[in-house]
Amino acid sequence: MALLLAAQTVTPPAEPLGEDIVVMARRRAARRLRIVTKADRRTGDIRCVFKRRSGDAALDAGMCAGLLACAPVARTNGQVTACMTPVWKRLIDGEAAPAG
């Protein structure tokens, strides 16, 4: 009888870790990413140049778009970091972009 009761006592299933796994994978991929902006000498257009891609095409495209949006207003490393932080949070951590 005790064996029967022990068999019926089932531990509840663990919560799905899918979201945590995705965030961890994106963070790891983002660490690999090396991207800079370059200005075309003739046209002045700014473009992204990947020194090393993350392996996630959507992440690369989002980071490039964010960097291009920051390029006109951010000149120093601190300014780029401040400008890219909301982009990072949205792409990597899945947080909503701030309003405004």
Backbone as CSV, one residue per row, in Angstrom:
resi,resn,N_x,N_y,N_z,CA_x,CA_y,CA_z,C_x,C_y,C_z
1,MET,0.826,-1.188,0.000,0.000,0.000,0.000,0.871,1.254,0.000
2,ALA,1.929,1.265,0.798,2.809,2.426,0.840,3.463,2.664,-0.512
3,LEU,3.782,1.581,-1.214,4.374,1.700,-2.540,3.390,2.335,-3.507
4,LEU,2.132,1.975,-3.390,1.101,2.543,-4.237,0.933,4.037,-3.968
5,LEU,0.949,4.430,-2.713,0.838,5.844,-2.367,2.070,6.615,-2.838
6,ALA,3.241,6.032,-2.714,4.466,6.685,-3.173,4.444,6.868,-4.678
7,ALA,3.895,5.927,-5.388,3.823,6.023,-6.846,2.857,7.115,-7.274
8,GLN,1.824,7.342,-6.458,0.843,8.356,-6.811,1.316,9.763,-6.467
9,THR,2.278,9.872,-5.576,2.807,11.176,-5.214,3.773,11.612,-6.307
10,VAL,3.307,12.483,-7.112,4.104,12.947,-8.245,4.488,14.393,-8.005
11,THR,5.736,14.697,-8.235,6.161,16.081,-8.091,5.582,16.895,-9.222
12,PRO,5.151,18.110,-8.952,4.582,18.939,-10.011,5.644,19.242,-11.054
13,PRO,5.213,19.333,-12.306,6.192,19.626,-13.357,6.800,21.013,-13.166
14,ALA,8.042,21.120,-13.508,8.739,22.410,-13.400,8.157,23.381,-14.413
15,GLU,8.258,24.668,-14.076,7.777,25.685,-15.004,8.612,25.644,-16.274
16,PRO,7.988,25.905,-17.409,8.757,25.882,-18.650,9.837,26.961,-18.637
17,LEU,11.004,26.606,-19.078,12.138,27.525,-19.080,12.376,28.121,-20.456
18,GLY,11.434,27.982,-21.341,11.610,28.441,-22.712,12.048,29.888,-22.825
19,GLU,11.376,30.779,-22.109,11.697,32.202,-22.188,13.098,32.482,-21.653
20,ASP,13.447,31.850,-20.533,14.785,32.035,-19.968,15.867,31.548,-20.923
21,ILE,15.607,30.430,-21.571,16.580,29.868,-22.503,16.782,30.796,-23.693
22,VAL,15.695,31.356,-24.197,15.789,32.274,-25.340,16.595,33.508,-24.963
23,VAL,16.332,34.074,-23.799,17.059,35.271,-23.359,18.536,34.956,-23.189
24,MET,18.846,33.815,-22.580,20.250,33.430,-22.386,20.945,33.229,-23.734
25,ALA,20.250,32.615,-24.668,20.840,32.396,-25.995,21.088,33.721,-26.701
26,ARG,20.146,34.646,-26.583,20.326,35.955,-27.217,21.488,36.713,-26.580
27,ARG,21.602,36.637,-25.267,22.718,37.319,-24.593,24.050,36.745,-25.051
28,ARG,24.123,35.430,-25.139,25.360,34.784,-25.591,25.675,35.187,-27.036
29,ALA,24.665,35.203,-27.897,24.871,35.590,-29.290,25.295,37.051,-29.382
30,ALA,24.685,37.901,-28.559,25.005,39.329,-28.603,26.441,39.588,-28.165
31,ARG,26.965,38.764,-27.275,28.363,38.942,-26.854,29.329,38.705,-28.001
32,ARG,28.938,37.866,-28.930,29.788,37.589,-30.091,29.768,38.757,-31.090
33,LEU,28.704,39.505,-31.103,28.475,40.540,-32.107,29.503,41.663,-32.016
34,ARG,30.112,41.976,-33.128,31.023,43.116,-33.246,30.570,43.902,-34.476
35,ILE,30.119,45.114,-34.219,29.537,45.926,-35.282,30.002,47.369,-35.132
36,VAL,30.288,48.002,-36.245,30.673,49.415,-36.259,29.901,50.103,-37.369
37,THR,29.903,51.419,-37.341,29.292,52.172,-38.439,30.398,52.798,-39.270
38,LYS,30.139,52.890,-40.541,31.061,53.543,-41.471,30.250,54.489,-42.337
39,ALA,30.844,55.623,-42.647,30.197,56.589,-43.536,30.798,56.449,-44.925
40,ASP,29.931,56.424,-45.932,30.380,56.383,-47.319,30.973,57.748,-47.656
41,ARG,32.183,57.771,-48.160,32.860,59.054,-48.439,32.156,59.875,-49.507
42,ARG,31.590,59.201,-50.485,30.943,59.942,-51.581,29.551,60.438,-51.206
43,THR,28.751,59.569,-50.590,27.355,59.930,-50.331,27.095,60.399,-48.908
44,GLY,27.972,60.029,-47.984,27.763,60.378,-46.588,26.810,59.443,-45.871
45,ASP,26.286,58.442,-46.587,25.373,57.471,-45.969,26.132,56.651,-44.931
46,ILE,25.474,56.392,-43.828,26.068,55.596,-42.764,25.520,54.174,-42.885
47,ARG,26.412,53.197,-42.744,25.998,51.802,-42.834,26.672,50.998,-41.733
48,CYS,26.122,49.843,-41.463,26.703,48.933,-40.469,27.738,48.051,-41.143
49,VAL,28.830,47.839,-40.448,29.855,46.906,-40.900,30.033,45.890,-39.771
50,PHE,29.792,44.630,-40.091,29.912,43.566,-39.094,31.332,43.032,-39.098
51,LYS,31.989,43.164,-37.960,33.309,42.564,-37.771,33.127,41.087,-37.427
52,ARG,32.055,40.795,-36.671,31.691,39.427,-36.343,30.192,39.405,-36.070
53,ARG,29.486,38.526,-36.763,28.039,38.407,-36.589,27.715,37.526,-35.386
54,SER,26.501,37.700,-34.873,26.076,36.959,-33.685,25.622,35.543,-34.011
55,GLY,25.213,35.314,-35.239,24.641,34.023,-35.607,23.125,34.063,-35.619
56,ASP,22.535,35.165,-35.190,21.084,35.362,-35.166,20.784,36.543,-36.084
57,ALA,20.242,36.257,-37.259,20.019,37.298,-38.268,19.095,38.405,-37.761
58,ALA,18.061,38.043,-37.018,17.125,39.048,-36.498,17.812,39.944,-35.472
59,LEU,18.642,39.372,-34.627,19.389,40.149,-33.640,20.363,41.089,-34.336
60,ASP,21.080,40.588,-35.338,22.019,41.426,-36.088,21.301,42.605,-36.740
61,ALA,20.168,42.325,-37.376,19.412,43.384,-38.051,18.892,44.414,-37.051
62,GLY,18.382,43.955,-35.915,17.870,44.871,-34.897,18.958,45.740,-34.293
63,MET,20.108,45.137,-34.014,21.224,45.908,-33.451,21.746,46.911,-34.475
64,CYS,21.804,46.524,-35.738,22.250,47.446,-36.788,21.267,48.621,-36.900
65,ALA,19.978,48.321,-36.907,18.974,49.387,-36.999,19.086,50.343,-35.815
66,GLY,19.277,49.793,-34.632,19.437,50.631,-33.445,20.683,51.486,-33.519
67,LEU,21.775,50.894,-33.968,23.030,51.630,-34.083,22.926,52.744,-35.119
68,LEU,22.252,52.472,-36.225,22.065,53.512,-37.249,21.175,54.642,-36.729
69,ALA,20.185,54.306,-35.903,19.329,55.342,-35.324,20.103,56.185,-34.315
70,CYS,21.068,55.576,-33.634,21.862,56.292,-32.632,22.995,57.107,-33.254
71,ALA,23.451,56.716,-34.427,24.633,57.330,-35.040,24.556,58.855,-35.165
72,PRO,23.433,59.440,-35.580,23.405,60.900,-35.720,23.501,61.671,-34.401
73,VAL,23.117,61.040,-33.291,23.080,61.772,-32.027,24.153,61.342,-31.035
74,ALA,24.781,60.217,-31.259,25.762,59.687,-30.301,27.156,59.737,-30.906
75,ARG,28.052,60.436,-30.233,29.424,60.574,-30.733,30.449,59.862,-29.857
76,THR,30.201,59.832,-28.555,31.159,59.207,-27.645,30.677,57.803,-27.266
77,ASN,31.565,57.015,-26.673,31.179,55.675,-26.224,30.030,55.738,-25.227
78,GLY,30.082,56.683,-24.319,29.017,56.835,-23.325,27.677,57.159,-23.961
79,GLN,27.695,58.026,-24.948,26.459,58.390,-25.644,25.896,57.204,-26.422
80,VAL,26.777,56.441,-27.061,26.326,55.261,-27.804,25.724,54.246,-26.837
81,THR,26.374,54.040,-25.705,25.865,53.104,-24.710,24.496,53.538,-24.205
82,ALA,24.354,54.800,-23.895,23.077,55.317,-23.405,21.985,55.175,-24.460
83,CYS,22.323,55.424,-25.701,21.354,55.332,-26.790,20.987,53.884,-27.097
84,MET,21.954,52.973,-27.002,21.721,51.577,-27.361,21.121,50.742,-26.231
85,THR,21.135,51.237,-25.003,20.603,50.457,-23.881,19.141,50.069,-24.081
86,PRO,18.249,50.980,-24.493,16.858,50.557,-24.725,16.741,49.545,-25.868
87,VAL,17.578,49.692,-26.882,17.569,48.743,-27.997,17.982,47.371,-27.487
88,TRP,19.037,47.344,-26.683,19.532,46.091,-26.100,18.434,45.423,-25.271
89,LYS,17.801,46.209,-24.394,16.767,45.650,-23.525,15.611,45.082,-24.341
90,ARG,15.243,45.771,-25.395,14.129,45.306,-26.229,14.506,44.029,-26.979
91,LEU,15.679,43.999,-27.573,16.080,42.852,-28.380,16.529,41.640,-27.567
92,ILE,17.274,41.880,-26.529,17.860,40.789,-25.759,16.938,40.334,-24.643
93,ASP,16.508,41.267,-23.819,15.729,40.913,-22.637,14.231,40.852,-22.895
94,GLY,13.795,41.304,-24.065,12.381,41.246,-24.394,11.536,42.293,-23.703
95,GLU,12.172,43.317,-23.160,11.425,44.379,-22.483,10.799,45.304,-23.519
96,ALA,9.739,45.945,-23.146,9.070,46.892,-24.023,9.950,48.136,-24.172
97,ALA,9.936,48.701,-25.369,10.690,49.927,-25.617,10.027,51.072,-24.859
98,PRO,10.826,51.996,-24.317,10.226,53.123,-23.589,9.437,54.019,-24.517
99,ALA,8.364,54.564,-24.006,7.523,55.476,-24.805,8.247,56.788,-24.996
100,GLY,8.056,57.346,-26.178,8.619,58.657,-26.413,9.746,58.561,-27.307
